[in-house]
Amino acid sequence: MSDEVLPTHLRRLGLEDREARTYLAMLSTGPTTVAELSERLGEDPLGIRQSVDRLIEQGLATSCGREDSAVAPTEPGIALDRLTHARTSELRQAHIAAINAYRGYRRSVHPQATDDLVEVITGPQIMERIWHIEGAAGSEVLRFDSPPYHIPAGPNAAEGRNLERGVEYRVVYSTSAVQNSSYYARNIKPCIAAGEQARVLPTVPVKLTIFDRRVAIVSMSFVEAEVNDSMLIVRPSSLLSALTGLFETSWRSAFPLHFGDRVPPALRPVQSRILELLGSGVTDETIAELLGISRRTLSRNLEQLTSTAGAATRFQLALHAARQGWI
């Protein structure tokens, strides 16, 4: 880090400009006196004395105990940790104050008490709010995924970043989402590979994403979007609790779209993917298209799977796969 950048960072942690410059001068000179610092910085000795006292108070400098009252910089780890915690606390308080101020504004415009619980977002604000809310997720994201999509098709970069920092994703896809070969290849597969837990249902009850169980986004379905391109933001309330319960119930009844650690070595990757997609309810034609294989190759692999499982029907194959932990 250059000497030009350090004062900027120190100011961000709460040091005043003169304190930051004084500390930087101490780092370049070692043990020194207030008079020497004043001469070096070209500033009033009284002001430098105040800055030095402040640095000593914060744990960033110490008196050397010499007769000339020399001072020296100290190892900054503990002091900077304390400054960091102080700034974090201030930011948290500012966050709360801003939210309370906005709620006060909402009440003054719409005095109904329920206005804070549901907010309607329309037009170009939709994508911006989705990115902001998802980027702030801290521990868990629950989602019903089905078309149409407000965010352009392609890899979900926000989810990828969240998964990397430990945010858990549980997603229930509709069959229509899985049948979209482009969306499946560019979004669903990479997210599952990155750690997303995915399941599938023929249809999902609502387009929904819940973040940390403290805020939810409810989007329009295909039919609704044709006449009303809008999105609801739901905050902590009995409605949010009901939506969370709806997701958990659907999650328990949905079919896994990925595998655990018990897939037997006898299964080839393409056969694992076939088993996975069979549970999504898509047609054989769609499975072949998604996997990039012919219908004949699909049929041959299905025959091998039923033979391996000792099954006579696809239903028996699914039961065997579930019992063996293949899916």
Secondary structure, 3 states (H helix, E strand, C coil): CCCCCHHHHHHHCCCCHHHHHHHHHHHHHCCECHHHHHHHHCCCHHHHHHHHHHHHHHCCEEECCCCCCCEEECCCHHHHHHHHHHHHHHHHHHHHHHHHHHHHHHHHHCCCHHHHCEEEEECCHHHHHHHHHHHCCCCEEEEEECCCCCCCCCCCHHHHHHHHCCCEEEEEEEHHHHHCHHHHHHHHHHHHHHCCEEEEECCCCCEEEEECCCEEEEECCHHHHHHCCEEEEECCCHHHHHHHHHHHHHHHHCEECCCCCCCCCCCCHHHHHHHHHHCCCCCHHHHHHHHCCCHHHHHHHHHHHHHHHCCCCHHHHHHHHHHCCCC
